[in-house]
Amino acid sequence: MRIPRSRHLAVLISGASLLAVAACGSSSDDGGSSGKDDAKPAAKTGGGSSAPVTVAASTNVYGDIVKKVGGDRVEVTSFISDPDQDPHSYEADTRNQLALSKAALVVENGGGYDDFMDRMLKSAGNSSAEVLNAVKISGRTAPPGGELNEHVWYDLPAVAKIADRIAEALGKAAPDDADTFDANAEKFEAALKPLEDKEAAIKKAHGGEAVGITEPVPLYMTEAAGLVNKTPEDFSEAIEEGDDVSPKVLRDTLALYQGKKVEALVYNSQTSGPQTEKVADAAKSAGVPEVPVTETLPQGKDYLAWMGGTIDSLADALGK
């Protein structure tokens, strides 16, 4: 099986504790993506005097969802949080391993996206932490003969399932606050409903229309909106894996925009290279609207605002 670029994440061990993820993207690592989450809690919890539940999340997407469910009864460390960095070039460090060694709950994406989490957790010697794997919770699997799209945070029903499991895990760690965690999860899931309604509205207005992508990142969103991805699979797979695209596949991809065969280009703005830049230039030259998507939360936005804004941008582009 071919291994997509997002599965190239490898852990390098130097001495006893220094671990790093092998770079596989085009942008550089600034080494500053391992801070505590500053997302606002969804609701105050029951005022217990016990210490908050310590949680380690592979990205700030899951860190934010944990904060929405856990409120002020959780202390979350998100490892990948720089909106200007290609997540696949992220370098984990000893601070990450320390956070994992103390975590009662670990939330990872899975599906090969962040395998460094499992490797570091094993190295940290923390066998008591409960580990939630978002891909497994989502129930998403690879299509027959195809590759798994591991970007399940763009799948709103899957995110609701993940929130439920987070509430369940936090309730085990802090039983006195279990009811509050459940209530917060219900509140978060209710806030997802308007986003699903937005996708349904796009489907009603534009269902069956063609779009192009650079990587599979937004496909759960575009599929929910009833849109048809026309990008050659060999192009998006090569870009995701960090491989060169063949001249023929690149020509076929560029022809989608030069011939205005798609209504929008939905592209991953956190990764770029000569071939994706050619696609973006072709779309711009042809007047095809562009919809940027990211793999981590932009600065100052929570999951709901981020995803809602992305869906709005998609609707606006199609409306043009």
Residue, then its C-alpha position, 0 to 999 in steps of 0.5 A: m500500500r502506498i503511504p500518503r505524505s501524512r503517514h510519513l510522520a516518523v519519530l527520531i529518538s536522540g538520547a532517552s527522550l528527544l523525539a522529532v517528526a520527520a519533515c515531509g512538507s514544504s514549510s519550515d518548523d518554527g518549533g513553537s507549536s506546543g503550548k497550552d490551549d487558550a480556547k474558551p471553555a464551553a461552560k463552567t463545571g461543578g466547582g469540584s476541588s480536584a485537579p483538572v483532567t490533563v489532556a494531550a491532543s495531537t492538534n489544536v482542532y482536537g484540543d479545542i473540542v476537548k475544551k468545549v466538552g471539558g470546560d474549566r475541568v480540563e488542562v489541555t496541551s495541543f502539540i500542532s497549533d501553528p496555522d502558518q506551518d505545514p502540520h506534516s513538518y511538525e517536530a515534536d520535542t521533550r515538552n510534548q513527551l512530558a505532557l504525554s507522560k502526565a496525560a490522563l487522556v490523549v486525543e489523536n487523529g489516527g489513520g496514520y496522520d499523527d503516529f508520533m503520538d503513539r510512539m511518544l506515548k509508549s516512550a513516555g511510559n504512560s500506560s494508564a492514559e486513555v487514548l481516543n483515536a478520531v478515525k476509529i471513532s468516526g467509523r471511516t474506512a478506506p474505499p475498496g482499492g483506495e486510500l483512507n481520507e484521514h481528515v475526519w475533522y471535516d466530517l461533522p457527524a464524526v466530530a459529534k461522535i468524537a465529542d461524545r467519546i471525549a465526554e465519556a472519557l473525561g467522565k471516567a477521569a472525573p466522575d463528579d463532573a460527568d454530568t457537566f461533560d455530557a451537557n457540554a458535549e450536547k451543547f457542542e453537538a447542537a452547535l454543529k447542527p447549523l453547520e450541517d444545515k449550511e452544507a445541506a443548503i449548498k447541496k440544495a443549491h449546487g448539488g452535482e456541481a464540480v470542484g477541484i482540490t489539491e489534497p483530500v483534506p476537504l473532501y468530507m465537507t465537499e461530499a456533504a455539500g453534494l459537490v463532485n471532485k473532478t481532480p484526478e486522483d493521481f494528482s491529489e494523492a501525489i501531492e498528499e504523499g509529497d511526490d511529483v505529479s506526472p506531466k500528463v496528470l498535471r496537464d489534465t488537472l490544469a485543464l479543469y481550470q483552463g476550460k472552466k470545468v469546475e466551479a471552485l478550487v478548494y485548496n490546502s493553504q498550509t501546504s504548497g509547492p510548484q505544482t499546487e501553485k500552478v493549479a492556483d495560478a490556473a484557477k486565478s487566471a480563469g476566474v475560478p474562485e478559490v476556497p482555502v482550507t487548513e488542517t489546524l485552527p487559525q489564530g483566535k478561532d475555535y472549531l465552530a467559527w473556523m468550520g462555519g467560516t470555511i463552509d460559508s467561503l465555499a457557499d460564497a465561491l459557488g454563488k459567484 
